[in-house]
Amino acid sequence: QVQLAESGGGLVQPGGSLRLSCAASGSIFTIYYMRWYRQAPGKQRALVATITSGGTTNYADSVKGRFTISRENAKNTGYLQMNSLKPEDTAVYYCNANIATISKSMDYWGQGTQVTVSS
């Protein structure tokens, strides 16, 4: 069974930084794309950043130049480095990954980690 576990959220002042981690565990053959989403109170879940197995990245316009998505394939772990944080970045951040096991490939989700940007 495959599981994703996020960590690294917390409370930070505006202008500060946080690094989120997403560790995949289980009988993993390969991880295709990894994505970070976020959901603010009263809003729909929104895509923040994507990284493919080859390392190609894409970002939402609202985070371009401030957030960096990366991955360590040997550790089955993805990261989201968030700099110059703003109050509007406050949300629950979710990791999503398309993972292949010996028998199938499907999307998996983490449980979410809270990020609060406030003075």
Steps between C-alpha positions, in 0.01 A plus 500: 500500500628843405478798732597866473593697809549876504698692758647844552195719541459754776460864592730753332510878477444677168821497300615180664574156356391141549594175332237232465593136448298216350632151564357204310523154655393150405561270206590770251624420152523858379354843567388692195391853581482658844276798570421736782150637545363736761156573639420816689189526719189539288688446174551214260818296498743656254810370324816675616788319332585188298822312435526214252721194526743676269515809717282736295323746727191718475357753743183692562543866411440598862814319621740538207834634612427425867441123516725222373394140455762225498538128557753241610418187305730279706302594811156501335459848645380829363544849638342842475728785602288805574668839530367855540182360648188715503184478713312384191721189491325380815338165422516128552761367257454156348747281320376299201697247300440253220674183614550166332517178697563156355133466406363847423553873498269747667481833678567522871441787744659596827303606806593867468711738704389841626695809399406823673662831405424765758670764709 
